[in-house]
C-alpha cells in the first residue's frame, strides 16, 4: 500500500508491504527508478497504519483497541512507542490523522473528541497541546488542502448537502472563489506544483463524468483537460437534487433525489405527476450518499423511476451523535428513517404510494430484507 511521497525525495516513496507477515504491513523506502527497497520500520506492534514525515521517518503508529477504539502512538525519549492520542469507540469513525507539519513535529488531526462535529486541530508531539484550526458547523471536516512544501493548512471542506470549502489562508480565498464561480460542480484540488502556482482540479458533476482542469493561480482561470469517463460525455443524464427530510424524532436526513428528465423539464426537483419510486439504500451502514454522478440514480431515472437515496442515521460525516444513534437500531429506528423518507416522497407527490420499491447492497441489502419482512405492505417489491 502507498504510504507517503515527499517533495524532498521525488524519486522515492514509502510503501507498506506484508510479505513478511500477511497480517501486518512493514514500511519500506522504495527507489522508483530501480525498484530497490530498504526496510525503515518493522511492524512488531500489530499496527494498522503509520504516519510518515517528509524525511521518511515513521513518526506515528495507529492501533485498534479491543473495545473498538483507536490509539495514535509516538516515540518516547527511549524510542519506544507510547500513546499520544486515545480515541474511544464513539469517536473512532470521525477522528483520524491528516498528516504532519514540515518539521514532522506537529500532527494535523481530524478530531471529534469532546465535540459532535469533527474539528481540525494541530497537536504538538512533544507537549501534546492542541490548537484548534477549524470546527465543523453542520458536518464533520471532510477535506483539507495544504501547501505542498510548507504543509500550511490553506482550506478546509465540510459536506452537508454539498461540499463547501472555507479558506484558512487568505491567499487562496480568491482562487477558491474563482473556481466556485467558473465551475458548476463540487471541486477538489487533487495535485499541485511545488511552487503552488499550478493546481489540478477535479470537478464532480451530477449529470456527467468528473472533469479535470488546470488552474493557473496567476491567470486566475481554469483550463479544461479531460474527463474520467468519455462514454458519459453527451449522454442525456438527469440532475440530482439535495433534500433534507425530517425524521419522526427530529433528525435532519440529508437525501438526494433524481427524476426522469421528461417528468421534470424545469429541473426544480418536482415531478409533474407522482412516479413509481425505487428507494436506494447505501451500504455500511457507515457509508454515505453524496451529491454527484450516481449510476443507480441515472439508471432508475432513465427508466422512468424517481430514485431517491437517504442518509439514514448511522452514516458518517454528519457528527458522531448521528453516527452512534444507529447503535442497537438495525431494523429499528434506522428502518423508521427509510419509512419516513417514503412518507415524505408520497406527501411531496414524488411517489405513487403503491408503486414504491426498495433496493440496496451490503447494509442496503439487509435493509431491503428488513423492509420486506417487517413492512411488506409499504413496498411493492
C-alpha positions as CSV (number, residue, x, y, z in Angstrom):
1,X,0.0,0.0,0.0
2,X,1.2,3.5,-0.8
3,X,2.0,5.4,2.5
4,X,3.9,8.6,1.7
5,X,5.5,10.7,-1.0
6,X,7.8,13.6,-0.2
7,X,8.9,16.6,-2.2
8,X,12.3,16.2,-0.7
9,X,12.7,12.8,-2.5
10,X,10.8,12.8,-5.8
11,X,12.3,9.5,-7.0
12,X,11.4,7.6,-3.8
13,X,8.3,6.6,-2.0
14,X,7.3,4.8,1.3
15,X,5.1,1.8,0.8
16,X,3.6,-0.7,3.2
17,X,4.3,-4.4,2.3
18,X,3.1,-7.5,4.0
19,X,5.4,-10.1,2.5
20,X,7.0,-10.9,5.9
21,X,3.7,-11.4,7.7
22,X,0.5,-11.3,5.7
23,X,-1.4,-9.7,8.7
24,X,0.9,-6.7,9.0
25,X,2.5,-4.1,6.7
26,X,6.2,-3.2,7.3
27,X,7.4,0.1,5.9
28,X,9.9,0.3,3.0
29,X,11.6,3.1,1.2
30,X,11.4,2.2,-2.5
31,X,13.6,3.7,-5.2
32,X,11.1,4.4,-8.1
33,X,13.8,4.2,-10.7
34,X,15.4,0.9,-9.7
35,X,12.8,-0.8,-7.6
36,X,15.3,-1.3,-4.8
37,X,13.7,-1.2,-1.3
38,X,15.0,-0.6,2.2
39,X,13.2,-1.5,5.4
40,X,12.6,1.6,7.5
41,X,10.0,0.2,10.0
42,X,9.4,-3.4,11.0
43,X,5.8,-3.7,12.3
44,X,6.2,-5.6,15.5
45,X,3.4,-3.8,17.4
46,X,0.4,-5.1,15.4
47,X,-0.1,-1.6,14.0
48,X,-2.8,-1.0,11.3
49,X,-1.1,2.1,9.8
50,X,1.6,4.7,10.2
51,X,2.1,8.5,9.7
52,X,5.4,9.2,7.9
53,X,7.1,12.6,7.6
54,X,8.8,14.1,4.6
55,X,12.2,12.7,5.8
56,X,10.6,9.2,5.6
57,X,10.5,8.7,9.3
58,X,7.7,6.8,10.9
59,X,6.5,9.4,13.5
60,X,3.2,7.8,14.5
61,X,1.6,4.4,14.5
62,X,-2.1,3.5,14.6
63,X,-3.5,0.6,16.7
64,X,-7.1,-0.5,17.3
65,X,-8.2,-1.3,20.8
66,X,-10.2,-4.4,22.0
67,X,-13.2,-2.2,22.5
68,X,-13.2,-0.7,19.0
69,X,-11.3,2.5,19.8
70,X,-8.1,3.8,18.2
71,X,-4.7,4.7,19.7
72,X,-2.2,7.0,17.9
73,X,1.3,6.3,19.2
74,X,4.5,8.2,19.0
75,X,8.1,7.5,20.2
76,X,9.1,8.3,23.8
77,X,12.6,9.5,24.8
78,X,14.0,6.0,24.6
79,X,12.4,5.3,21.1
80,X,9.6,3.1,22.3
81,X,6.0,3.6,21.2
82,X,3.8,5.4,23.7
83,X,0.2,6.5,23.3
84,X,-0.2,10.1,22.1
85,X,-3.9,10.2,21.5
86,X,-6.5,7.7,22.8
87,X,-9.8,7.6,20.9
88,X,-12.9,5.8,22.2
89,X,-15.2,3.7,20.0
90,X,-17.8,6.6,19.8
91,X,-15.1,8.8,18.2
92,X,-13.2,6.2,16.1
93,X,-15.1,6.9,12.9
94,X,-14.6,10.7,13.0
95,X,-11.1,11.0,14.5
96,X,-8.0,10.3,12.3
97,X,-4.6,11.7,11.4
98,X,-4.3,14.0,8.3
99,X,-0.5,14.5,8.3
100,X,2.5,16.2,9.8
101,X,3.8,19.7,9.6
102,X,7.0,20.4,7.6
103,X,9.3,19.6,10.5
104,X,7.5,16.5,11.5
105,X,6.8,17.9,15.0
106,X,3.1,18.6,14.9
107,X,0.3,16.4,13.9
108,X,-2.7,17.6,11.9
109,X,-5.7,15.7,13.3
110,X,-9.4,15.4,12.4
111,X,-10.8,15.2,15.9
112,X,-14.3,14.7,17.2
113,X,-13.3,14.1,20.9
114,X,-15.2,16.4,23.2
115,X,-17.5,17.7,20.4
116,X,-20.1,16.4,18.0
117,X,-18.8,17.6,14.6
118,X,-15.2,16.8,14.0
119,X,-12.7,19.6,14.0
120,X,-9.2,20.2,12.5
121,X,-6.6,20.6,15.2
122,X,-2.8,20.8,15.2
123,X,-1.3,18.7,18.0
124,X,2.3,19.0,19.3
125,X,4.0,15.6,19.5
126,X,6.3,16.9,22.3
127,X,3.8,18.8,24.6
128,X,0.5,17.1,23.4
129,X,-1.0,20.6,23.3
130,X,-3.6,21.1,20.6
131,X,-4.5,24.3,18.6
132,X,-8.0,24.5,17.0
133,X,-7.8,25.4,13.3
134,X,-11.4,24.8,12.2
135,X,-14.5,23.2,13.7
136,X,-17.3,21.7,11.6
137,X,-20.6,23.6,11.8
138,X,-23.2,21.4,10.2
139,X,-21.0,18.4,9.3
140,X,-17.6,16.9,10.0
141,X,-14.4,18.1,8.3
142,X,-14.4,16.3,5.0
143,X,-11.3,17.6,3.3
144,X,-8.1,19.5,4.0
145,X,-6.0,21.5,1.4
146,X,-2.4,22.2,2.3
147,X,0.6,23.9,0.7
148,X,2.7,21.2,-1.0
149,X,6.0,22.1,0.7
150,X,5.3,24.3,3.8
151,X,2.4,22.0,4.8
152,X,0.4,25.0,5.9
153,X,-3.3,24.5,6.0
154,X,-4.9,26.6,3.3
155,X,-8.6,25.5,3.3
156,X,-11.0,23.0,4.9
157,X,-14.0,21.3,3.4
158,X,-17.3,20.5,5.0
159,X,-20.0,18.3,3.3
160,X,-23.6,18.7,4.4
161,X,-25.8,18.8,1.3
162,X,-22.8,19.6,-1.0
163,X,-19.1,20.2,-0.3
164,X,-18.2,23.7,0.7
165,X,-14.5,24.9,1.1
166,X,-13.6,27.5,3.7
167,X,-10.3,29.4,3.2
168,X,-8.0,29.3,6.3
169,X,-5.2,31.0,4.4
170,X,-6.5,34.3,2.9
171,X,-4.1,33.9,0.0
172,X,-6.2,31.1,-1.5
173,X,-9.6,32.6,-0.9
174,X,-9.7,34.4,-4.2
175,X,-8.7,31.2,-6.0
176,X,-11.4,29.2,-4.4
177,X,-13.9,31.9,-5.2
178,X,-12.8,31.9,-8.9
179,X,-13.2,28.1,-9.1
180,X,-16.6,28.3,-7.5
181,X,-17.7,30.9,-10.0
182,X,-16.2,29.2,-13.1
183,X,-17.2,25.5,-12.4
184,X,-20.7,24.1,-11.9
185,X,-19.8,21.1,-9.8
186,X,-18.1,20.4,-6.5
187,X,-14.3,20.9,-6.7
188,X,-11.3,19.4,-5.1
189,X,-7.6,20.3,-5.7
190,X,-6.0,16.9,-6.3
191,X,-2.5,17.8,-7.2
192,X,-0.2,20.9,-7.1
193,X,3.1,22.1,-8.4
194,X,5.7,22.5,-5.6
195,X,5.6,26.3,-6.0
196,X,1.8,26.1,-5.5
197,X,1.1,28.2,-8.7
198,X,-0.5,25.4,-10.7
199,X,-3.3,23.2,-9.5
200,X,-5.1,20.1,-11.0
201,X,-8.7,20.5,-10.0
202,X,-11.3,17.7,-10.1
203,X,-14.9,18.8,-10.7
204,X,-17.6,16.3,-9.7
205,X,-20.8,16.7,-11.6
206,X,-24.2,15.1,-11.1
207,X,-25.1,14.8,-14.8
208,X,-21.8,13.8,-16.3
209,X,-18.4,12.4,-15.7
210,X,-15.8,14.0,-13.4
211,X,-14.0,16.8,-15.2
212,X,-10.3,17.7,-14.6
213,X,-8.9,21.2,-15.1
214,X,-5.6,23.0,-14.9
215,X,-5.9,26.1,-12.7
216,X,-3.2,28.8,-13.2
217,X,-3.1,30.9,-10.0
218,X,-1.5,33.8,-11.8
219,X,-4.1,33.9,-14.6
220,X,-6.9,33.0,-12.1
221,X,-8.7,30.8,-14.6
222,X,-9.2,27.0,-15.0
223,X,-8.5,25.3,-18.3
224,X,-10.3,22.1,-19.1
225,X,-8.1,19.0,-19.5
226,X,-10.1,15.7,-19.7
227,X,-13.0,13.7,-18.2
228,X,-12.6,10.4,-16.4
229,X,-15.2,8.6,-18.5
230,X,-15.5,9.5,-22.2
231,X,-18.5,7.2,-22.6
232,X,-20.7,9.6,-20.4
233,X,-19.9,12.7,-22.5
234,X,-23.1,13.9,-24.3
235,X,-25.4,11.4,-22.7
236,X,-28.7,13.0,-21.6
237,X,-28.3,12.4,-17.8
238,X,-30.5,13.8,-15.2
239,X,-29.8,16.2,-12.3
240,X,-29.5,15.3,-8.6
241,X,-31.4,17.4,-6.1
242,X,-30.3,17.6,-2.4
243,X,-33.2,17.3,0.0
244,X,-33.3,17.4,3.8
245,X,-36.0,15.1,5.1
246,X,-37.2,15.3,8.8
247,X,-37.3,12.0,10.7
248,X,-40.1,11.3,13.1
249,X,-37.8,12.1,16.1
250,X,-36.4,15.3,14.7
251,X,-33.2,14.4,12.8
252,X,-32.2,16.0,9.6
253,X,-31.8,13.2,7.0
254,X,-29.7,14.6,4.1
255,X,-31.0,12.9,0.9
256,X,-30.7,13.2,-2.8
257,X,-33.4,12.9,-5.4
258,X,-33.1,12.2,-9.1
259,X,-36.1,12.3,-11.5
260,X,-36.6,11.3,-15.2
261,X,-35.8,14.3,-17.4
262,X,-39.3,14.1,-19.1
263,X,-41.1,14.4,-15.7
264,X,-39.1,17.5,-14.5
265,X,-38.5,19.7,-17.6
266,X,-37.8,22.8,-15.5
267,X,-35.3,21.0,-13.3
268,X,-36.8,22.1,-10.0
269,X,-36.7,18.6,-8.5
270,X,-40.5,18.3,-8.5
271,X,-42.2,15.9,-11.0
272,X,-45.2,17.0,-13.0
273,X,-47.0,13.9,-11.5
274,X,-46.1,11.3,-8.9
275,X,-43.9,8.5,-10.2
276,X,-43.0,4.9,-9.5
277,X,-40.1,5.1,-7.0
278,X,-37.2,3.0,-6.0
279,X,-35.6,3.8,-2.6
280,X,-31.9,3.1,-2.9
281,X,-30.2,2.3,0.5
282,X,-26.5,2.8,0.8
283,X,-24.2,0.3,2.4
284,X,-22.1,0.4,5.6
285,X,-24.2,1.4,7.4
286,X,-21.2,3.8,7.8
287,X,-21.2,4.7,4.1
288,X,-22.7,7.9,2.9
289,X,-24.5,9.2,-0.2
290,X,-23.2,12.4,-1.6
291,X,-24.1,14.8,-4.4
292,X,-22.6,13.9,-7.7
293,X,-22.8,11.3,-10.5
294,X,-24.6,8.2,-9.2
295,X,-25.0,5.3,-11.6
296,X,-28.1,3.8,-9.9
297,X,-29.8,7.2,-9.8
298,X,-29.2,7.6,-13.5
299,X,-30.2,4.0,-14.4
300,X,-33.5,4.3,-12.5
301,X,-34.4,7.8,-13.7
302,X,-33.6,6.8,-17.3
303,X,-36.2,4.1,-16.9
304,X,-39.0,6.3,-15.6
305,X,-38.5,6.0,-11.9
306,X,-37.9,8.5,-9.1
307,X,-34.7,7.5,-7.5
308,X,-34.0,8.9,-4.0
309,X,-31.2,7.9,-1.7
310,X,-31.3,8.7,2.0
311,X,-28.5,9.2,4.6
312,X,-30.3,7.4,7.4
313,X,-28.8,7.5,11.0
314,X,-25.6,5.7,11.2
315,X,-23.9,7.4,8.2
316,X,-20.6,9.1,8.9
317,X,-19.7,12.7,8.2
318,X,-22.7,14.4,10.0
319,X,-21.3,14.3,13.5
320,X,-20.7,11.4,15.9
321,X,-24.1,11.7,17.5
322,X,-25.8,11.0,14.2
323,X,-23.5,8.0,13.6
324,X,-23.9,6.5,17.0
325,X,-27.7,6.9,17.1
326,X,-27.7,3.7,14.9
327,X,-26.2,1.6,17.7
328,X,-28.7,-1.1,18.5
329,X,-31.2,0.2,16.0
330,X,-30.7,-2.1,13.0
331,X,-34.3,-2.9,11.9
332,X,-35.4,-0.3,14.4
333,X,-35.0,3.4,14.1
334,X,-32.7,3.0,11.1
335,X,-35.6,1.4,9.3
336,X,-38.0,4.1,10.6
337,X,-35.8,6.6,8.7
338,X,-36.4,4.8,5.5
339,X,-40.1,4.6,6.0
340,X,-40.1,8.4,6.9
341,X,-38.4,9.0,3.5
342,X,-41.1,7.1,1.7
343,X,-43.8,9.1,3.6
344,X,-42.1,12.3,2.6
345,X,-42.0,11.3,-1.1
346,X,-45.7,10.4,-1.1
347,X,-46.6,13.7,0.7
348,X,-44.5,15.8,-1.7
349,X,-46.1,13.9,-4.7
350,X,-42.9,12.5,-5.8
351,X,-44.0,8.8,-5.4
352,X,-47.1,6.8,-6.3
353,X,-48.0,5.3,-2.9
354,X,-48.5,1.7,-4.1
355,X,-45.5,1.8,-6.5
356,X,-42.5,2.1,-4.2
357,X,-39.7,-0.4,-4.3
358,X,-36.6,-0.8,-2.1
359,X,-33.2,-1.9,-3.1
360,X,-29.5,-1.8,-1.9
361,X,-26.3,-3.7,-1.4
362,X,-24.3,-4.6,1.8
363,X,-26.3,-2.9,4.6
364,X,-28.7,-1.7,1.9
365,X,-29.4,-5.4,1.1
366,X,-30.0,-6.1,4.7
367,X,-32.4,-3.0,4.9
368,X,-34.2,-4.4,1.8
369,X,-34.8,-7.7,3.6
370,X,-36.0,-5.8,6.7
371,X,-38.4,-3.8,4.6
372,X,-39.9,-7.0,3.0
373,X,-40.1,-8.7,6.4
374,X,-41.3,-6.0,8.8
375,X,-43.2,-3.6,6.5
376,X,-44.2,-5.7,3.5
377,X,-47.2,-3.5,2.7
378,X,-45.0,-0.4,2.4
379,X,-43.2,-1.7,-0.7
380,X,-44.4,-3.1,-4.0
381,X,-41.2,-5.1,-4.4
